[in-house]
């Protein structure tokens, strides 16, 4: 997303590295080895807003490619 691109630019500039190097380094900490497109996040949000999730309360749902489990 544009926000993520901006964060990568700013952090890479502050660390004196390229955006590509920073992005590759970040992916090494994600077990699935990729970032998620906005549509994958939207799917989770759509489910939470649906009647199928009506009984769910007080939960944390990590949509992070396995990062928390790593």
BALOBA-1460 file (C-alpha; in Angstrom, 3 decimals):
// residues 70
<rec num="1" residu="x" x="0.000" y="0.000" z="0.000"/>
<rec num="2" residu="x" x="1.145" y="3.598" z="-0.301"/>
<rec num="3" residu="x" x="1.535" y="3.813" z="3.486"/>
<rec num="4" residu="x" x="3.813" y="0.774" z="3.553"/>
<rec num="5" residu="x" x="5.885" y="2.165" z="0.676"/>
<rec num="6" residu="x" x="6.343" y="5.425" z="2.602"/>
<rec num="7" residu="x" x="7.381" y="3.573" z="5.765"/>
<rec num="8" residu="x" x="9.918" y="1.499" z="3.814"/>
<rec num="9" residu="x" x="11.362" y="4.643" z="2.210"/>
<rec num="10" residu="x" x="11.659" y="6.492" z="5.523"/>
<rec num="11" residu="x" x="13.128" y="3.581" z="7.479"/>
<rec num="12" residu="x" x="15.573" y="2.637" z="4.737"/>
<rec num="13" residu="x" x="16.747" y="6.257" z="4.533"/>
<rec num="14" residu="x" x="17.259" y="6.432" z="8.289"/>
<rec num="15" residu="x" x="19.226" y="3.165" z="8.243"/>
<rec num="16" residu="x" x="21.249" y="4.035" z="5.163"/>
<rec num="17" residu="x" x="20.052" y="1.028" z="3.172"/>
<rec num="18" residu="x" x="17.971" y="0.566" z="0.044"/>
<rec num="19" residu="x" x="14.232" y="-0.016" z="0.106"/>
<rec num="20" residu="x" x="14.793" y="-3.359" z="-1.620"/>
<rec num="21" residu="x" x="17.316" y="-4.508" z="1.023"/>
<rec num="22" residu="x" x="15.023" y="-3.461" z="3.857"/>
<rec num="23" residu="x" x="11.988" y="-5.165" z="2.297"/>
<rec num="24" residu="x" x="13.961" y="-8.394" z="1.784"/>
<rec num="25" residu="x" x="15.271" y="-8.298" z="5.357"/>
<rec num="26" residu="x" x="11.761" y="-7.808" z="6.743"/>
<rec num="27" residu="x" x="10.479" y="-10.822" z="4.824"/>
<rec num="28" residu="x" x="13.029" y="-13.080" z="6.508"/>
<rec num="29" residu="x" x="11.030" y="-12.697" z="9.720"/>
<rec num="30" residu="x" x="7.734" y="-13.738" z="8.083"/>
<rec num="31" residu="x" x="7.366" y="-17.537" z="7.865"/>
<rec num="32" residu="x" x="5.162" y="-17.328" z="4.759"/>
<rec num="33" residu="x" x="7.930" y="-15.293" z="3.096"/>
<rec num="34" residu="x" x="5.663" y="-12.676" z="1.570"/>
<rec num="35" residu="x" x="3.611" y="-9.641" z="2.392"/>
<rec num="36" residu="x" x="-0.171" y="-9.746" z="2.199"/>
<rec num="37" residu="x" x="-2.123" y="-7.725" z="-0.317"/>
<rec num="38" residu="x" x="-4.883" y="-5.498" z="1.062"/>
<rec num="39" residu="x" x="-7.486" y="-7.988" z="-0.198"/>
<rec num="40" residu="x" x="-6.295" y="-10.574" z="2.338"/>
<rec num="41" residu="x" x="-6.772" y="-8.107" z="5.173"/>
<rec num="42" residu="x" x="-10.151" y="-7.083" z="3.769"/>
<rec num="43" residu="x" x="-11.277" y="-10.720" z="3.787"/>
<rec num="44" residu="x" x="-10.678" y="-10.990" z="7.515"/>
<rec num="45" residu="x" x="-12.460" y="-7.701" z="8.183"/>
<rec num="46" residu="x" x="-15.413" y="-8.770" z="6.008"/>
<rec num="47" residu="x" x="-15.715" y="-12.027" z="7.955"/>
<rec num="48" residu="x" x="-15.582" y="-10.199" z="11.298"/>
<rec num="49" residu="x" x="-18.391" y="-7.939" z="10.122"/>
<rec num="50" residu="x" x="-20.487" y="-10.872" z="8.938"/>
<rec num="51" residu="x" x="-23.164" y="-12.795" z="10.818"/>
<rec num="52" residu="x" x="-20.783" y="-15.786" z="10.852"/>
<rec num="53" residu="x" x="-18.618" y="-13.980" z="13.407"/>
<rec num="54" residu="x" x="-21.511" y="-12.640" z="15.479"/>
<rec num="55" residu="x" x="-20.645" y="-14.728" z="18.549"/>
<rec num="56" residu="x" x="-16.969" y="-13.780" z="18.584"/>
<rec num="57" residu="x" x="-15.933" y="-11.356" z="21.301"/>
<rec num="58" residu="x" x="-12.670" y="-10.194" z="22.828"/>
<rec num="59" residu="x" x="-10.261" y="-11.981" z="20.497"/>
<rec num="60" residu="x" x="-7.006" y="-11.040" z="18.865"/>
<rec num="61" residu="x" x="-6.711" y="-12.235" z="15.293"/>
<rec num="62" residu="x" x="-3.202" y="-12.011" z="13.915"/>
<rec num="63" residu="x" x="-3.144" y="-11.786" z="10.146"/>
<rec num="64" residu="x" x="0.618" y="-11.744" z="9.837"/>
<rec num="65" residu="x" x="1.820" y="-14.664" z="7.753"/>
<rec num="66" residu="x" x="2.844" y="-16.588" z="10.845"/>
<rec num="67" residu="x" x="5.039" y="-13.876" z="12.388"/>
<rec num="68" residu="x" x="3.548" y="-14.236" z="15.888"/>
<rec num="69" residu="x" x="4.064" y="-18.006" z="15.840"/>
<rec num="70" residu="x" x="7.683" y="-17.727" z="14.648"/>
